[in-house]
């Protein structure tokens, strides 16, 4: 295993901001770092990732392969209809593990020898196979995440330079969004870094509605302030994802 202090320092830079902002590109960087660690690990190791709530995911690694991946929701995602070990690991990695990384505000990593002897029949998944699956068609970047976010919303404002340039949805929802944009839009734009090349998504915890989430998606000077169904949260995060670079 590589230098844990170095990796934890990188995780702290990518996560650990208590501002409600989720950058999918930060998750992509974490995934890339983990793939590199797996590629460099020969002797059996457990890599234990823990978030700010104490929830954990455990990666069992040996021989430059990910042999097992376990954590919250992994049992359901990784079992049904999947006899192939690599397919099970990929399903968990792309599903509950990715969600765990996306939603964590803080992540730390520790490593130790596995408490039990590794079954020699465990073949797991190679870094090459895992990387190929993660950069597949379902993980490609969206050309215009701002427009795509508006398509997911029950109401949305499209903004450029703080000015509203487009509207969609019913009048009541739009009035609420316009009021919020007028009160706090400029400051939020500075916080989110609208001019960056990496799209970002901010979920606003004080939305005040149980039937909708208030979110802001920004990319290259444009932004969308939207009200969306709670079930659209994962799709909004996915809009901001970038292709995972190959390990090494």
Biotite code that builds the C-alpha atoms (Angstrom):
import biotite.structure as struc

atoms = struc.array([
    struc.Atom([0.000, 0.000, 0.000], chain_id="A", res_id=1, res_name="UNK", atom_name="CA", element="C"),
    struc.Atom([1.227, 3.500, -0.739], chain_id="A", res_id=2, res_name="UNK", atom_name="CA", element="C"),
    struc.Atom([1.648, 6.366, 1.701], chain_id="A", res_id=3, res_name="UNK", atom_name="CA", element="C"),
    struc.Atom([-1.577, 6.601, 3.717], chain_id="A", res_id=4, res_name="UNK", atom_name="CA", element="C"),
    struc.Atom([-0.725, 10.069, 4.984], chain_id="A", res_id=5, res_name="UNK", atom_name="CA", element="C"),
    struc.Atom([-0.368, 11.278, 1.408], chain_id="A", res_id=6, res_name="UNK", atom_name="CA", element="C"),
    struc.Atom([-3.655, 9.710, 0.356], chain_id="A", res_id=7, res_name="UNK", atom_name="CA", element="C"),
    struc.Atom([-5.528, 11.011, 3.406], chain_id="A", res_id=8, res_name="UNK", atom_name="CA", element="C"),
    struc.Atom([-4.164, 14.486, 2.705], chain_id="A", res_id=9, res_name="UNK", atom_name="CA", element="C"),
    struc.Atom([-5.496, 14.267, -0.831], chain_id="A", res_id=10, res_name="UNK", atom_name="CA", element="C"),
    struc.Atom([-8.895, 13.069, 0.402], chain_id="A", res_id=11, res_name="UNK", atom_name="CA", element="C"),
    struc.Atom([-9.050, 15.979, 2.845], chain_id="A", res_id=12, res_name="UNK", atom_name="CA", element="C"),
    struc.Atom([-8.460, 18.442, 0.011], chain_id="A", res_id=13, res_name="UNK", atom_name="CA", element="C"),
    struc.Atom([-11.100, 16.839, -2.201], chain_id="A", res_id=14, res_name="UNK", atom_name="CA", element="C"),
    struc.Atom([-13.667, 16.515, 0.586], chain_id="A", res_id=15, res_name="UNK", atom_name="CA", element="C"),
    struc.Atom([-14.176, 18.092, 3.970], chain_id="A", res_id=16, res_name="UNK", atom_name="CA", element="C"),
    struc.Atom([-15.881, 21.334, 2.904], chain_id="A", res_id=17, res_name="UNK", atom_name="CA", element="C"),
    struc.Atom([-19.021, 21.874, 4.961], chain_id="A", res_id=18, res_name="UNK", atom_name="CA", element="C"),
    struc.Atom([-20.708, 24.151, 2.417], chain_id="A", res_id=19, res_name="UNK", atom_name="CA", element="C"),
    struc.Atom([-23.329, 21.828, 0.940], chain_id="A", res_id=20, res_name="UNK", atom_name="CA", element="C"),
    struc.Atom([-21.429, 21.614, -2.327], chain_id="A", res_id=21, res_name="UNK", atom_name="CA", element="C"),
    struc.Atom([-20.925, 18.358, -4.163], chain_id="A", res_id=22, res_name="UNK", atom_name="CA", element="C"),
    struc.Atom([-18.340, 18.248, -6.926], chain_id="A", res_id=23, res_name="UNK", atom_name="CA", element="C"),
    struc.Atom([-18.617, 15.024, -8.867], chain_id="A", res_id=24, res_name="UNK", atom_name="CA", element="C"),
    struc.Atom([-15.142, 15.726, -10.219], chain_id="A", res_id=25, res_name="UNK", atom_name="CA", element="C"),
    struc.Atom([-13.857, 15.370, -6.638], chain_id="A", res_id=26, res_name="UNK", atom_name="CA", element="C"),
    struc.Atom([-15.323, 11.876, -6.484], chain_id="A", res_id=27, res_name="UNK", atom_name="CA", element="C"),
    struc.Atom([-13.690, 11.071, -9.809], chain_id="A", res_id=28, res_name="UNK", atom_name="CA", element="C"),
    struc.Atom([-10.330, 12.139, -8.389], chain_id="A", res_id=29, res_name="UNK", atom_name="CA", element="C"),
    struc.Atom([-10.863, 9.939, -5.333], chain_id="A", res_id=30, res_name="UNK", atom_name="CA", element="C"),
    struc.Atom([-11.742, 6.984, -7.552], chain_id="A", res_id=31, res_name="UNK", atom_name="CA", element="C"),
    struc.Atom([-8.624, 7.581, -9.642], chain_id="A", res_id=32, res_name="UNK", atom_name="CA", element="C"),
    struc.Atom([-6.475, 7.664, -6.485], chain_id="A", res_id=33, res_name="UNK", atom_name="CA", element="C"),
    struc.Atom([-8.045, 4.427, -5.234], chain_id="A", res_id=34, res_name="UNK", atom_name="CA", element="C"),
    struc.Atom([-7.447, 2.694, -8.558], chain_id="A", res_id=35, res_name="UNK", atom_name="CA", element="C"),
    struc.Atom([-3.800, 3.722, -8.368], chain_id="A", res_id=36, res_name="UNK", atom_name="CA", element="C"),
    struc.Atom([-3.524, 2.319, -4.830], chain_id="A", res_id=37, res_name="UNK", atom_name="CA", element="C"),
    struc.Atom([-5.075, -0.965, -5.952], chain_id="A", res_id=38, res_name="UNK", atom_name="CA", element="C"),
    struc.Atom([-2.650, -1.150, -8.875], chain_id="A", res_id=39, res_name="UNK", atom_name="CA", element="C"),
    struc.Atom([0.292, -0.684, -6.486], chain_id="A", res_id=40, res_name="UNK", atom_name="CA", element="C"),
    struc.Atom([-0.884, -3.200, -3.858], chain_id="A", res_id=41, res_name="UNK", atom_name="CA", element="C"),
    struc.Atom([0.528, -6.726, -4.088], chain_id="A", res_id=42, res_name="UNK", atom_name="CA", element="C"),
    struc.Atom([0.233, -8.163, -0.571], chain_id="A", res_id=43, res_name="UNK", atom_name="CA", element="C"),
    struc.Atom([-3.285, -8.636, 0.870], chain_id="A", res_id=44, res_name="UNK", atom_name="CA", element="C"),
    struc.Atom([-4.713, -5.454, 2.374], chain_id="A", res_id=45, res_name="UNK", atom_name="CA", element="C"),
    struc.Atom([-8.036, -4.106, 3.561], chain_id="A", res_id=46, res_name="UNK", atom_name="CA", element="C"),
    struc.Atom([-8.601, -0.477, 2.568], chain_id="A", res_id=47, res_name="UNK", atom_name="CA", element="C"),
    struc.Atom([-11.230, 0.998, 4.893], chain_id="A", res_id=48, res_name="UNK", atom_name="CA", element="C"),
    struc.Atom([-12.929, 4.248, 3.875], chain_id="A", res_id=49, res_name="UNK", atom_name="CA", element="C"),
    struc.Atom([-14.945, 6.034, 6.573], chain_id="A", res_id=50, res_name="UNK", atom_name="CA", element="C"),
    struc.Atom([-17.173, 9.104, 6.191], chain_id="A", res_id=51, res_name="UNK", atom_name="CA", element="C"),
    struc.Atom([-18.067, 11.795, 8.716], chain_id="A", res_id=52, res_name="UNK", atom_name="CA", element="C"),
    struc.Atom([-20.996, 9.713, 10.037], chain_id="A", res_id=53, res_name="UNK", atom_name="CA", element="C"),
    struc.Atom([-18.882, 6.638, 10.685], chain_id="A", res_id=54, res_name="UNK", atom_name="CA", element="C"),
    struc.Atom([-20.271, 4.699, 7.719], chain_id="A", res_id=55, res_name="UNK", atom_name="CA", element="C"),
    struc.Atom([-17.658, 2.526, 6.044], chain_id="A", res_id=56, res_name="UNK", atom_name="CA", element="C"),
    struc.Atom([-16.778, 0.737, 2.844], chain_id="A", res_id=57, res_name="UNK", atom_name="CA", element="C"),
    struc.Atom([-14.124, -1.976, 2.893], chain_id="A", res_id=58, res_name="UNK", atom_name="CA", element="C"),
    struc.Atom([-12.019, -2.865, -0.144], chain_id="A", res_id=59, res_name="UNK", atom_name="CA", element="C"),
    struc.Atom([-10.083, -6.132, -0.028], chain_id="A", res_id=60, res_name="UNK", atom_name="CA", element="C"),
    struc.Atom([-7.083, -5.855, -2.337], chain_id="A", res_id=61, res_name="UNK", atom_name="CA", element="C"),
    struc.Atom([-4.285, -8.243, -3.324], chain_id="A", res_id=62, res_name="UNK", atom_name="CA", element="C"),
    struc.Atom([-2.155, -8.940, -6.369], chain_id="A", res_id=63, res_name="UNK", atom_name="CA", element="C"),
    struc.Atom([-3.151, -5.623, -7.969], chain_id="A", res_id=64, res_name="UNK", atom_name="CA", element="C"),
    struc.Atom([-6.802, -6.719, -7.992], chain_id="A", res_id=65, res_name="UNK", atom_name="CA", element="C"),
    struc.Atom([-9.901, -5.645, -6.072], chain_id="A", res_id=66, res_name="UNK", atom_name="CA", element="C"),
    struc.Atom([-11.099, -8.925, -4.565], chain_id="A", res_id=67, res_name="UNK", atom_name="CA", element="C"),
    struc.Atom([-14.120, -7.692, -2.607], chain_id="A", res_id=68, res_name="UNK", atom_name="CA", element="C"),
    struc.Atom([-16.051, -4.491, -1.932], chain_id="A", res_id=69, res_name="UNK", atom_name="CA", element="C"),
    struc.Atom([-18.506, -4.258, 0.957], chain_id="A", res_id=70, res_name="UNK", atom_name="CA", element="C"),
    struc.Atom([-20.509, -1.544, 2.674], chain_id="A", res_id=71, res_name="UNK", atom_name="CA", element="C"),
    struc.Atom([-24.003, -0.105, 3.051], chain_id="A", res_id=72, res_name="UNK", atom_name="CA", element="C"),
    struc.Atom([-26.244, -1.298, 0.214], chain_id="A", res_id=73, res_name="UNK", atom_name="CA", element="C"),
    struc.Atom([-23.524, -3.438, -1.337], chain_id="A", res_id=74, res_name="UNK", atom_name="CA", element="C"),
    struc.Atom([-25.210, -6.764, -0.546], chain_id="A", res_id=75, res_name="UNK", atom_name="CA", element="C"),
    struc.Atom([-28.365, -5.961, -2.513], chain_id="A", res_id=76, res_name="UNK", atom_name="CA", element="C"),
    struc.Atom([-26.596, -4.346, -5.458], chain_id="A", res_id=77, res_name="UNK", atom_name="CA", element="C"),
    struc.Atom([-23.870, -6.931, -5.809], chain_id="A", res_id=78, res_name="UNK", atom_name="CA", element="C"),
    struc.Atom([-25.828, -10.171, -5.602], chain_id="A", res_id=79, res_name="UNK", atom_name="CA", element="C"),
    struc.Atom([-28.954, -10.294, -7.715], chain_id="A", res_id=80, res_name="UNK", atom_name="CA", element="C"),
    struc.Atom([-28.414, -12.055, -11.030], chain_id="A", res_id=81, res_name="UNK", atom_name="CA", element="C"),
    struc.Atom([-24.633, -11.617, -10.996], chain_id="A", res_id=82, res_name="UNK", atom_name="CA", element="C"),
    struc.Atom([-22.601, -14.819, -10.817], chain_id="A", res_id=83, res_name="UNK", atom_name="CA", element="C"),
    struc.Atom([-19.404, -13.245, -12.135], chain_id="A", res_id=84, res_name="UNK", atom_name="CA", element="C"),
    struc.Atom([-17.194, -11.778, -9.382], chain_id="A", res_id=85, res_name="UNK", atom_name="CA", element="C"),
    struc.Atom([-16.014, -8.861, -11.506], chain_id="A", res_id=86, res_name="UNK", atom_name="CA", element="C"),
    struc.Atom([-19.591, -7.976, -12.476], chain_id="A", res_id=87, res_name="UNK", atom_name="CA", element="C"),
    struc.Atom([-20.648, -7.951, -8.821], chain_id="A", res_id=88, res_name="UNK", atom_name="CA", element="C"),
    struc.Atom([-17.774, -5.680, -7.828], chain_id="A", res_id=89, res_name="UNK", atom_name="CA", element="C"),
    struc.Atom([-18.415, -3.318, -10.742], chain_id="A", res_id=90, res_name="UNK", atom_name="CA", element="C"),
    struc.Atom([-22.115, -3.099, -9.823], chain_id="A", res_id=91, res_name="UNK", atom_name="CA", element="C"),
    struc.Atom([-21.289, -2.162, -6.229], chain_id="A", res_id=92, res_name="UNK", atom_name="CA", element="C"),
    struc.Atom([-18.558, 0.284, -7.302], chain_id="A", res_id=93, res_name="UNK", atom_name="CA", element="C"),
    struc.Atom([-20.837, 2.102, -9.746], chain_id="A", res_id=94, res_name="UNK", atom_name="CA", element="C"),
    struc.Atom([-23.834, 1.986, -7.384], chain_id="A", res_id=95, res_name="UNK", atom_name="CA", element="C"),
    struc.Atom([-23.697, 2.202, -3.581], chain_id="A", res_id=96, res_name="UNK", atom_name="CA", element="C"),
    struc.Atom([-19.946, 2.874, -3.352], chain_id="A", res_id=97, res_name="UNK", atom_name="CA", element="C"),
    struc.Atom([-20.142, 5.763, -5.807], chain_id="A", res_id=98, res_name="UNK", atom_name="CA", element="C"),
    struc.Atom([-23.120, 7.172, -3.879], chain_id="A", res_id=99, res_name="UNK", atom_name="CA", element="C"),
    struc.Atom([-21.142, 6.852, -0.643], chain_id="A", res_id=100, res_name="UNK", atom_name="CA", element="C"),
    struc.Atom([-18.274, 8.879, -2.145], chain_id="A", res_id=101, res_name="UNK", atom_name="CA", element="C"),
    struc.Atom([-20.581, 11.462, -3.725], chain_id="A", res_id=102, res_name="UNK", atom_name="CA", element="C"),
    struc.Atom([-22.485, 12.225, -0.531], chain_id="A", res_id=103, res_name="UNK", atom_name="CA", element="C"),
    struc.Atom([-19.620, 12.175, 1.988], chain_id="A", res_id=104, res_name="UNK", atom_name="CA", element="C"),
    struc.Atom([-18.454, 15.542, 3.299], chain_id="A", res_id=105, res_name="UNK", atom_name="CA", element="C"),
    struc.Atom([-15.348, 13.983, 4.843], chain_id="A", res_id=106, res_name="UNK", atom_name="CA", element="C"),
    struc.Atom([-13.548, 10.741, 4.002], chain_id="A", res_id=107, res_name="UNK", atom_name="CA", element="C"),
    struc.Atom([-10.573, 9.081, 5.651], chain_id="A", res_id=108, res_name="UNK", atom_name="CA", element="C"),
    struc.Atom([-8.793, 5.881, 4.687], chain_id="A", res_id=109, res_name="UNK", atom_name="CA", element="C"),
    struc.Atom([-6.979, 3.291, 6.758], chain_id="A", res_id=110, res_name="UNK", atom_name="CA", element="C"),
    struc.Atom([-5.352, -0.001, 5.817], chain_id="A", res_id=111, res_name="UNK", atom_name="CA", element="C"),
    struc.Atom([-4.498, -3.255, 7.551], chain_id="A", res_id=112, res_name="UNK", atom_name="CA", element="C"),
    struc.Atom([-3.931, -6.906, 6.854], chain_id="A", res_id=113, res_name="UNK", atom_name="CA", element="C"),
    struc.Atom([-7.245, -8.736, 6.391], chain_id="A", res_id=114, res_name="UNK", atom_name="CA", element="C"),
    struc.Atom([-8.350, -10.435, 9.631], chain_id="A", res_id=115, res_name="UNK", atom_name="CA", element="C"),
    struc.Atom([-9.001, -13.679, 7.760], chain_id="A", res_id=116, res_name="UNK", atom_name="CA", element="C"),
    struc.Atom([-6.922, -15.563, 5.236], chain_id="A", res_id=117, res_name="UNK", atom_name="CA", element="C"),
    struc.Atom([-7.715, -14.647, 1.642], chain_id="A", res_id=118, res_name="UNK", atom_name="CA", element="C"),
    struc.Atom([-9.449, -17.446, -0.230], chain_id="A", res_id=119, res_name="UNK", atom_name="CA", element="C"),
    struc.Atom([-7.090, -18.304, -3.115], chain_id="A", res_id=120, res_name="UNK", atom_name="CA", element="C"),
    struc.Atom([-10.101, -18.882, -5.387], chain_id="A", res_id=121, res_name="UNK", atom_name="CA", element="C"),
    struc.Atom([-11.148, -15.212, -5.098], chain_id="A", res_id=122, res_name="UNK", atom_name="CA", element="C"),
    struc.Atom([-10.311, -13.589, -8.413], chain_id="A", res_id=123, res_name="UNK", atom_name="CA", element="C"),
    struc.Atom([-12.147, -10.314, -7.973], chain_id="A", res_id=124, res_name="UNK", atom_name="CA", element="C"),
    struc.Atom([-11.690, -7.628, -10.604], chain_id="A", res_id=125, res_name="UNK", atom_name="CA", element="C"),
    struc.Atom([-8.588, -6.203, -12.256], chain_id="A", res_id=126, res_name="UNK", atom_name="CA", element="C"),
    struc.Atom([-7.936, -2.463, -12.330], chain_id="A", res_id=127, res_name="UNK", atom_name="CA", element="C"),
    struc.Atom([-8.108, -2.545, -16.131], chain_id="A", res_id=128, res_name="UNK", atom_name="CA", element="C"),
    struc.Atom([-11.551, -4.179, -16.129], chain_id="A", res_id=129, res_name="UNK", atom_name="CA", element="C"),
    struc.Atom([-12.845, -1.834, -13.441], chain_id="A", res_id=130, res_name="UNK", atom_name="CA", element="C"),
    struc.Atom([-11.525, 1.259, -15.203], chain_id="A", res_id=131, res_name="UNK", atom_name="CA", element="C"),
    struc.Atom([-13.038, 0.182, -18.521], chain_id="A", res_id=132, res_name="UNK", atom_name="CA", element="C"),
    struc.Atom([-16.427, -0.273, -16.839], chain_id="A", res_id=133, res_name="UNK", atom_name="CA", element="C"),
    struc.Atom([-16.260, 3.115, -15.117], chain_id="A", res_id=134, res_name="UNK", atom_name="CA", element="C"),
    struc.Atom([-15.507, 4.996, -18.337], chain_id="A", res_id=135, res_name="UNK", atom_name="CA", element="C"),
    struc.Atom([-18.261, 3.214, -20.256], chain_id="A", res_id=136, res_name="UNK", atom_name="CA", element="C"),
    struc.Atom([-21.120, 5.000, -22.043], chain_id="A", res_id=137, res_name="UNK", atom_name="CA", element="C"),
    struc.Atom([-23.101, 5.468, -18.822], chain_id="A", res_id=138, res_name="UNK", atom_name="CA", element="C"),
    struc.Atom([-20.273, 7.493, -17.260], chain_id="A", res_id=139, res_name="UNK", atom_name="CA", element="C"),
    struc.Atom([-19.579, 9.919, -20.083], chain_id="A", res_id=140, res_name="UNK", atom_name="CA", element="C"),
    struc.Atom([-19.642, 13.661, -19.416], chain_id="A", res_id=141, res_name="UNK", atom_name="CA", element="C"),
    struc.Atom([-22.804, 15.564, -20.301], chain_id="A", res_id=142, res_name="UNK", atom_name="CA", element="C"),
    struc.Atom([-22.202, 18.288, -22.893], chain_id="A", res_id=143, res_name="UNK", atom_name="CA", element="C"),
    struc.Atom([-24.526, 20.791, -21.176], chain_id="A", res_id=144, res_name="UNK", atom_name="CA", element="C"),
    struc.Atom([-25.189, 19.786, -17.550], chain_id="A", res_id=145, res_name="UNK", atom_name="CA", element="C"),
    struc.Atom([-26.992, 23.088, -16.924], chain_id="A", res_id=146, res_name="UNK", atom_name="CA", element="C"),
    struc.Atom([-29.636, 22.389, -19.578], chain_id="A", res_id=147, res_name="UNK", atom_name="CA", element="C"),
    struc.Atom([-29.897, 18.757, -18.509], chain_id="A", res_id=148, res_name="UNK", atom_name="CA", element="C"),
    struc.Atom([-30.524, 19.854, -14.906], chain_id="A", res_id=149, res_name="UNK", atom_name="CA", element="C"),
    struc.Atom([-33.397, 22.056, -16.051], chain_id="A", res_id=150, res_name="UNK", atom_name="CA", element="C"),
    struc.Atom([-34.894, 19.049, -17.843], chain_id="A", res_id=151, res_name="UNK", atom_name="CA", element="C"),
    struc.Atom([-34.950, 17.131, -14.532], chain_id="A", res_id=152, res_name="UNK", atom_name="CA", element="C"),
    struc.Atom([-36.582, 19.989, -12.617], chain_id="A", res_id=153, res_name="UNK", atom_name="CA", element="C"),
    struc.Atom([-40.204, 20.834, -11.853], chain_id="A", res_id=154, res_name="UNK", atom_name="CA", element="C"),
    struc.Atom([-39.108, 24.455, -12.196], chain_id="A", res_id=155, res_name="UNK", atom_name="CA", element="C"),
    struc.Atom([-35.840, 26.054, -13.151], chain_id="A", res_id=156, res_name="UNK", atom_name="CA", element="C"),
    struc.Atom([-34.009, 29.271, -13.909], chain_id="A", res_id=157, res_name="UNK", atom_name="CA", element="C"),
    struc.Atom([-31.066, 29.419, -16.274], chain_id="A", res_id=158, res_name="UNK", atom_name="CA", element="C"),
    struc.Atom([-28.559, 32.110, -15.320], chain_id="A", res_id=159, res_name="UNK", atom_name="CA", element="C"),
    struc.Atom([-25.564, 33.696, -17.017], chain_id="A", res_id=160, res_name="UNK", atom_name="CA", element="C"),
    struc.Atom([-23.510, 36.200, -15.064], chain_id="A", res_id=161, res_name="UNK", atom_name="CA", element="C"),
    struc.Atom([-26.216, 36.368, -12.405], chain_id="A", res_id=162, res_name="UNK", atom_name="CA", element="C"),
    struc.Atom([-28.929, 37.329, -14.924], chain_id="A", res_id=163, res_name="UNK", atom_name="CA", element="C"),
    struc.Atom([-31.907, 35.085, -15.669], chain_id="A", res_id=164, res_name="UNK", atom_name="CA", element="C"),
    struc.Atom([-31.824, 34.087, -19.343], chain_id="A", res_id=165, res_name="UNK", atom_name="CA", element="C"),
    struc.Atom([-34.359, 31.245, -19.313], chain_id="A", res_id=166, res_name="UNK", atom_name="CA", element="C"),
    struc.Atom([-37.297, 29.907, -17.302], chain_id="A", res_id=167, res_name="UNK", atom_name="CA", element="C"),
    struc.Atom([-39.242, 26.656, -17.152], chain_id="A", res_id=168, res_name="UNK", atom_name="CA", element="C"),
    struc.Atom([-41.993, 25.374, -14.858], chain_id="A", res_id=169, res_name="UNK", atom_name="CA", element="C"),
    struc.Atom([-45.091, 26.798, -13.172], chain_id="A", res_id=170, res_name="UNK", atom_name="CA", element="C"),
    struc.Atom([-45.383, 30.395, -12.016], chain_id="A", res_id=171, res_name="UNK", atom_name="CA", element="C"),
    struc.Atom([-45.500, 29.693, -8.259], chain_id="A", res_id=172, res_name="UNK", atom_name="CA", element="C"),
    struc.Atom([-42.267, 27.714, -8.269], chain_id="A", res_id=173, res_name="UNK", atom_name="CA", element="C"),
    struc.Atom([-40.566, 30.215, -10.561], chain_id="A", res_id=174, res_name="UNK", atom_name="CA", element="C"),
    struc.Atom([-41.501, 33.128, -8.296], chain_id="A", res_id=175, res_name="UNK", atom_name="CA", element="C"),
    struc.Atom([-39.838, 31.381, -5.363], chain_id="A", res_id=176, res_name="UNK", atom_name="CA", element="C"),
    struc.Atom([-36.711, 30.635, -7.393], chain_id="A", res_id=177, res_name="UNK", atom_name="CA", element="C"),
    struc.Atom([-36.468, 34.211, -8.658], chain_id="A", res_id=178, res_name="UNK", atom_name="CA", element="C"),
    struc.Atom([-36.760, 35.538, -5.114], chain_id="A", res_id=179, res_name="UNK", atom_name="CA", element="C"),
    struc.Atom([-33.940, 33.278, -3.973], chain_id="A", res_id=180, res_name="UNK", atom_name="CA", element="C"),
    struc.Atom([-31.795, 34.177, -6.987], chain_id="A", res_id=181, res_name="UNK", atom_name="CA", element="C"),
    struc.Atom([-32.238, 37.870, -6.224], chain_id="A", res_id=182, res_name="UNK", atom_name="CA", element="C"),
    struc.Atom([-31.349, 37.542, -2.551], chain_id="A", res_id=183, res_name="UNK", atom_name="CA", element="C"),
    struc.Atom([-28.414, 35.136, -2.596], chain_id="A", res_id=184, res_name="UNK", atom_name="CA", element="C"),
    struc.Atom([-27.565, 34.347, -6.182], chain_id="A", res_id=185, res_name="UNK", atom_name="CA", element="C"),
    struc.Atom([-24.393, 36.424, -6.524], chain_id="A", res_id=186, res_name="UNK", atom_name="CA", element="C"),
    struc.Atom([-22.777, 35.090, -3.370], chain_id="A", res_id=187, res_name="UNK", atom_name="CA", element="C"),
    struc.Atom([-23.656, 31.529, -4.275], chain_id="A", res_id=188, res_name="UNK", atom_name="CA", element="C"),
    struc.Atom([-22.070, 31.978, -7.675], chain_id="A", res_id=189, res_name="UNK", atom_name="CA", element="C"),
    struc.Atom([-18.795, 33.010, -6.056], chain_id="A", res_id=190, res_name="UNK", atom_name="CA", element="C"),
    struc.Atom([-18.946, 30.031, -3.690], chain_id="A", res_id=191, res_name="UNK", atom_name="CA", element="C"),
    struc.Atom([-19.672, 27.533, -6.446], chain_id="A", res_id=192, res_name="UNK", atom_name="CA", element="C"),
    struc.Atom([-17.015, 28.802, -8.831], chain_id="A", res_id=193, res_name="UNK", atom_name="CA", element="C"),
    struc.Atom([-19.200, 29.167, -11.919], chain_id="A", res_id=194, res_name="UNK", atom_name="CA", element="C"),
    struc.Atom([-16.276, 29.838, -14.263], chain_id="A", res_id=195, res_name="UNK", atom_name="CA", element="C"),
    struc.Atom([-14.482, 26.547, -13.627], chain_id="A", res_id=196, res_name="UNK", atom_name="CA", element="C"),
    struc.Atom([-14.248, 23.881, -16.312], chain_id="A", res_id=197, res_name="UNK", atom_name="CA", element="C"),
    struc.Atom([-15.495, 21.201, -13.902], chain_id="A", res_id=198, res_name="UNK", atom_name="CA", element="C"),
    struc.Atom([-19.281, 21.239, -13.420], chain_id="A", res_id=199, res_name="UNK", atom_name="CA", element="C"),
    struc.Atom([-20.448, 21.431, -9.814], chain_id="A", res_id=200, res_name="UNK", atom_name="CA", element="C"),
    struc.Atom([-23.701, 20.859, -7.972], chain_id="A", res_id=201, res_name="UNK", atom_name="CA", element="C"),
    struc.Atom([-24.782, 22.597, -4.767], chain_id="A", res_id=202, res_name="UNK", atom_name="CA", element="C"),
    struc.Atom([-27.691, 21.217, -2.743], chain_id="A", res_id=203, res_name="UNK", atom_name="CA", element="C"),
    struc.Atom([-29.182, 23.878, -0.477], chain_id="A", res_id=204, res_name="UNK", atom_name="CA", element="C"),
    struc.Atom([-30.182, 22.414, 2.875], chain_id="A", res_id=205, res_name="UNK", atom_name="CA", element="C"),
    struc.Atom([-32.569, 25.233, 3.736], chain_id="A", res_id=206, res_name="UNK", atom_name="CA", element="C"),
    struc.Atom([-34.873, 24.533, 0.790], chain_id="A", res_id=207, res_name="UNK", atom_name="CA", element="C"),
    struc.Atom([-37.859, 24.367, 3.150], chain_id="A", res_id=208, res_name="UNK", atom_name="CA", element="C"),
    struc.Atom([-39.759, 21.775, 1.142], chain_id="A", res_id=209, res_name="UNK", atom_name="CA", element="C"),
    struc.Atom([-40.080, 18.047, 1.688], chain_id="A", res_id=210, res_name="UNK", atom_name="CA", element="C"),
    struc.Atom([-41.437, 17.349, -1.792], chain_id="A", res_id=211, res_name="UNK", atom_name="CA", element="C"),
    struc.Atom([-38.626, 19.028, -3.729], chain_id="A", res_id=212, res_name="UNK", atom_name="CA", element="C"),
    struc.Atom([-34.924, 19.791, -3.455], chain_id="A", res_id=213, res_name="UNK", atom_name="CA", element="C"),
    struc.Atom([-33.401, 23.169, -4.206], chain_id="A", res_id=214, res_name="UNK", atom_name="CA", element="C"),
    struc.Atom([-30.186, 22.841, -6.151], chain_id="A", res_id=215, res_name="UNK", atom_name="CA", element="C"),
    struc.Atom([-27.787, 24.867, -8.254], chain_id="A", res_id=216, res_name="UNK", atom_name="CA", element="C"),
    struc.Atom([-25.717, 23.392, -11.068], chain_id="A", res_id=217, res_name="UNK", atom_name="CA", element="C"),
    struc.Atom([-22.989, 25.523, -12.640], chain_id="A", res_id=218, res_name="UNK", atom_name="CA", element="C"),
    struc.Atom([-20.627, 25.069, -15.567], chain_id="A", res_id=219, res_name="UNK", atom_name="CA", element="C"),
    struc.Atom([-18.426, 27.481, -17.525], chain_id="A", res_id=220, res_name="UNK", atom_name="CA", element="C"),
    struc.Atom([-20.189, 30.706, -16.589], chain_id="A", res_id=221, res_name="UNK", atom_name="CA", element="C"),
    struc.Atom([-23.747, 29.365, -16.811], chain_id="A", res_id=222, res_name="UNK", atom_name="CA", element="C"),
    struc.Atom([-25.896, 28.032, -13.984], chain_id="A", res_id=223, res_name="UNK", atom_name="CA", element="C"),
    struc.Atom([-29.287, 26.489, -13.289], chain_id="A", res_id=224, res_name="UNK", atom_name="CA", element="C"),
    struc.Atom([-31.228, 27.159, -10.091], chain_id="A", res_id=225, res_name="UNK", atom_name="CA", element="C"),
    struc.Atom([-33.863, 24.456, -9.857], chain_id="A", res_id=226, res_name="UNK", atom_name="CA", element="C"),
    struc.Atom([-36.527, 22.753, -7.789], chain_id="A", res_id=227, res_name="UNK", atom_name="CA", element="C"),
    struc.Atom([-36.402, 19.031, -8.513], chain_id="A", res_id=228, res_name="UNK", atom_name="CA", element="C"),
    struc.Atom([-37.999, 15.859, -7.126], chain_id="A", res_id=229, res_name="UNK", atom_name="CA", element="C"),
    struc.Atom([-35.918, 14.274, -4.327], chain_id="A", res_id=230, res_name="UNK", atom_name="CA", element="C"),
    struc.Atom([-35.408, 11.166, -6.458], chain_id="A", res_id=231, res_name="UNK", atom_name="CA", element="C"),
    struc.Atom([-33.547, 13.290, -9.035], chain_id="A", res_id=232, res_name="UNK", atom_name="CA", element="C"),
    struc.Atom([-30.643, 13.879, -6.625], chain_id="A", res_id=233, res_name="UNK", atom_name="CA", element="C"),
    struc.Atom([-28.519, 11.021, -7.955], chain_id="A", res_id=234, res_name="UNK", atom_name="CA", element="C"),
    struc.Atom([-29.117, 12.093, -11.569], chain_id="A", res_id=235, res_name="UNK", atom_name="CA", element="C"),
    struc.Atom([-28.133, 15.669, -10.765], chain_id="A", res_id=236, res_name="UNK", atom_name="CA", element="C"),
    struc.Atom([-24.884, 14.471, -9.229], chain_id="A", res_id=237, res_name="UNK", atom_name="CA", element="C"),
    struc.Atom([-24.267, 12.216, -12.232], chain_id="A", res_id=238, res_name="UNK", atom_name="CA", element="C"),
    struc.Atom([-24.617, 15.189, -14.602], chain_id="A", res_id=239, res_name="UNK", atom_name="CA", element="C"),
    struc.Atom([-21.415, 16.621, -13.172], chain_id="A", res_id=240, res_name="UNK", atom_name="CA", element="C"),
    struc.Atom([-19.305, 13.512, -13.431], chain_id="A", res_id=241, res_name="UNK", atom_name="CA", element="C"),
    struc.Atom([-16.224, 13.396, -15.585], chain_id="A", res_id=242, res_name="UNK", atom_name="CA", element="C"),
    struc.Atom([-14.663, 10.300, -17.175], chain_id="A", res_id=243, res_name="UNK", atom_name="CA", element="C"),
    struc.Atom([-12.414, 8.423, -14.746], chain_id="A", res_id=244, res_name="UNK", atom_name="CA", element="C"),
    struc.Atom([-8.764, 8.602, -15.838], chain_id="A", res_id=245, res_name="UNK", atom_name="CA", element="C"),
    struc.Atom([-6.960, 5.305, -16.113], chain_id="A", res_id=246, res_name="UNK", atom_name="CA", element="C"),
    struc.Atom([-4.947, 4.261, -13.092], chain_id="A", res_id=247, res_name="UNK", atom_name="CA", element="C"),
    struc.Atom([-1.205, 4.780, -13.156], chain_id="A", res_id=248, res_name="UNK", atom_name="CA", element="C"),
])
